[in-house]
């Protein structure tokens, strides 16, 4: 909750059962007060190299929307870690680009959090 989400959002809820078949949910609030919620299921958890999950944004009626699959791989590079994220399939180019900006911002926040730790 200290770093996940785009810089302009604050996490207000985060729950995760990090195991294959386990679920997650989170909520975040924009600086303007807009709340967004997501839920999903972990498909693969291979420590320390791979995470795969499905997820969908939740609409105002509490129902999940379009689902995507996210795969994160971690590789050791001479004492550093390369993180590769792949997410698909998006319902439009615009939604894909918005997710790209949000993920990039989240990882910038992670780098700042780790540098301060």
Buried (B, 14 or more C-beta within 10 A) or exposed (E): EEBBBBEEBEBBEEEEEEEEEBBBBBBBBEEEEEEBBBBBBBBEBEEEEBBBBBBBBBEEEEEBEEBBBBBBBBEEEEEEEEEEBEBEEBEEEEBBEEBEEBBEBBBEBBEEEEEEE
